[in-house]
Amino acid sequence: MDPRPVVLVALVGLTLCTGGAMLQATSPPTFSGDEVSASTVSPTPLETEPTCPRAVTEPIEGNDTGSNTTPTEPRIVELYPNPTIRDNVGEYLVLEVPAETTLGNWTLTDGHTTATFPNETVSGRVALSLEPTVTAELTDDPVYELEGHVRLAADGDELELRNETTTVDTVAYDRAPLAERWYRSDSDGDAAVETPAEGTWHPRGGTCLPVSTADVDAATAFVLPDGPETPREAIHEADERLLVAGYTITSETIADDLVAAADRGVDVRVLVESGPVGGTPAATEDVLETLTAGDVEVRAIGGEGARYRYHHPKYAVADDRVIVTTENWKPAGVGGEGSRGWGVVLEDETLAGDLAAVFAADYGGWDTDSGTAFLSDATFVEDDGDVAPSRSYPTEHEPETVPVETAELLVAPDNAETQLTELLAGADEEILVKQASIDADAAVLEETIEAARRGVDVTILLDSTWYHEDENAALASDLEELAAAESLSLEVALVEETDRFEKIHAKGVVVDREVAVVGSANWNANAFENNREVLLALHGEAVANYYATVFEDDWTGDGRWTLPFGVSVTVIVVLALAALVGRRYVRFGESGSRDE
């Protein structure tokens, strides 16, 4: 399918990885129709470098280069071999050239076919394409037409840039992911001749956002199903903007709250995933119809070649308030009708502006559809998770407004994994992990095990829902054997039945009772490397102790702790030995496809 035109977004603290100089806005984003804009833009680099490719930025005006040095020879700095358009129409490369360079004698070859450059005098960055009209919709660099038959092979290639018969630059790349751009790694170096330059891939229009940090006086910590009124209160009190992002949204109550906000003049926007695992829940249809009928702007993100594998965050920006949870906008999630989840609400202009920038970039991207278009094309499936449970749950942990020293906004795939592993690596005494499931090869799990090896007490509490059970058992067995063999202070438990909640859906960590991390990312590689996820790292003893207390109560609560059916004799022996030394090892699992 043909991609829609790119909407370029220049926002607070946000860099779009699309080639050129860094974009940074000096005031919060504003919305006008389906476009996003900022009032002023300056090319000032971010103070903290983004974790994605440094050269991957968008030019502000004209033809400025994004590197720190002017090249002495033209060189290839960007490739786009695999756009979402059929037959890769519009594929292009970007050259970075010295000032007043004439391209007339230059050619590009893959060793089999050759294309010639136009006789133009250019400076800075220029894009070259066999289909310049199409390419102009895919990049903001000025586009010039190539003549010839050379193609950028989607399965990888080596390209040479020549001045008549002299090779000036060579680059090599592997298989090109759909809708991702290749960016030269040695962004500040000269052209490569003998050894081809290499690069990295990044989604077209994906963000390159560093960790955003702000001093915050206090935050309201809450857990679910105990405190569903807390996020709703923030929605009810919004006066100017209300930006809601989620994987799914099926709560009619939340939909009514958003329509009521729109009725009182609040600019309300909603962004959801267009293709959740297993299909879009049937309850979504009525909710989206309610929202669109109530003048709430809705968009769905996803599809072929989308920037992110799944749009999986669960957050809202209400004026200058930030709401981040582990739960979806559904009755069993934020509605408080089932899942054990964690959440936080805090007020800070900087963090709200930066999270609004993330929302605006995602909302305004080429891979989004309007709510109306999504409704007309979507297929809806019945989802047991949207059926109200047959019992209610008590409020044992009231929301608490507690002091916070600093708060960090982490987003995936930009920076969340790096920052979270650093927090885990810095643990001295204790790590508490509450997850629905964990993948055995997750980098954050590996860092947690390393912490146990250096003497940190590690406790992991996981869900036991049937769709996690088999893979959880295999991973638990491995960790049990590891803990026994190395005498690690590592305890793992599976919660079976409790009258406190239906299942664990939280994605939370507490480090040394000094830092608590709350957010949407499951502990698996896909979440951190491919998904859009949003987390908050909250620094401060009071806020960390709030979640640690809930963790301990869930660990030692009135639930029935049992082994799943079919546990091997070997594991039973391990458990018996563990009991003798005061430890409890219970099998737990990784993230299944049903995770939300």
SULTA-V37013 format. One record per backbone hydrogen bond with DSSP energy under -0.5 kcal/mol. CO is the residue of the C=O (numbers start at 1). NH is the residue of the N-H. Records with the same first field share a line. If there is no record, write none. Layout:
CO=NH ; NH
//
This chain:
6=8
9=11
11=14 ; 25
15=17 ; 208
16=18
17=205
19=59
21=58
24=42
25=13
30=37
32=35
35=32
37=30
40=26
42=24
47=49
53=56
55=20 ; 57
61=64
63=125
69=71
75=96
77=184
78=94
79=182
80=92
82=179
85=88
86=89
88=91
91=130
92=80
93=128
94=77 ; 78
95=97 ; 126
96=75
97=124
98=101
101=103 ; 122
103=106
105=164
106=117
107=162
108=115
109=160
113=110
114=149
115=108
116=147
118=120
120=103 ; 122
122=101
124=97
125=142
126=95
127=144
128=93
129=146
131=134 ; 135
132=136
134=137
135=138 ; 139
137=6
142=127
144=129
147=116
151=153
153=156
154=176
157=173
159=171
160=109 ; 162
161=168 ; 169
162=107 ; 164
163=165 ; 166
165=167
166=163
169=161
170=197
171=159
173=157
175=177
177=180
179=204
181=202
182=79
183=200
185=187
186=189
192=170
194=196
197=172
198=185 ; 186
200=183
202=181
203=206
206=17
208=210
211=213
212=409
214=216 ; 407
217=404
218=347
219=221 ; 402
220=345
221=400
222=343
223=227
224=341
225=228
227=230
228=232
229=233
230=234
231=235
232=236
233=237
235=238
240=267
241=319
242=244 ; 269
243=317
244=271
245=315
246=273
247=273
248=329
250=252
251=255
252=256
253=257
254=258
255=259
256=260
257=261
258=262
259=263
260=264
261=266
262=265
266=268
267=242
268=297
269=244
270=299
271=246
272=301
276=279
280=381
281=284
282=285 ; 286
283=287
284=288
285=289
286=290
287=291
288=292
289=293
290=294
291=296
292=295
295=297
296=298
297=270
298=371
299=272
300=369
301=274
303=306
310=312 ; 532
314=325
315=245
316=318 ; 323
317=243 ; 319
318=321
320=348
321=318
322=324 ; 346
323=316
324=344
328=330 ; 334
329=250 ; 251
330=333 ; 335
331=337
332=339
333=336
337=389
338=502 ; 503
339=341
340=505 ; 506
341=224
342=326
343=222
344=324
345=220
346=322 ; 348
348=352
349=353
350=354
351=355
352=356
353=357
354=358
355=359
356=360
357=361
358=362
359=363
360=364
362=365
364=7
365=368
366=4
367=302
369=300
370=374
371=375
372=376
373=377
374=377 ; 378
379=280
381=282
383=386
384=387
394=396
396=398
400=221 ; 402
402=219
403=543
405=216
406=539
407=214
408=410 ; 537
409=212
410=535
411=415 ; 416
412=533
415=419
416=420
417=421
418=422
419=423
420=424
421=425
422=426
424=427
429=457
430=512
431=433 ; 459
432=510
433=435 ; 461
434=508
435=463
436=463
437=523
439=442
442=446
443=447
444=448
445=449
446=450
447=451
448=452
449=453
450=454
451=456
452=455
456=458
457=431
458=491
459=433
460=493
461=435
462=495
465=468 ; 469
466=469
468=472
469=473
470=474
471=475
472=476 ; 588
473=477
474=478
475=479
476=480
477=481
478=482
479=483
480=484
481=485
482=486
483=487 ; 488
488=490
489=458
491=460
492=586
493=462
494=496
497=560
499=394
503=340 ; 505
506=436
507=519
508=434
509=517
510=432 ; 512
511=514 ; 515
514=540
515=511
516=518 ; 538
517=509
518=536
522=524
523=439
524=528
525=529
526=530 ; 531
528=413
530=309
531=533
532=312
533=412
534=520
535=410
536=518 ; 538
537=408 ; 539
538=516
539=405 ; 406
540=544
541=545
542=546
543=547
544=548
545=549
546=550
547=551
548=552
549=553
550=554
551=555
552=556
553=557
559=561
560=496 ; 497 ; 562
564=567
568=572
569=573
570=574
571=575
572=576
573=577
574=578
575=579
576=580
577=581
578=581 ; 583
579=582
584=492 ; 586
588=476
589=438
592=595
//
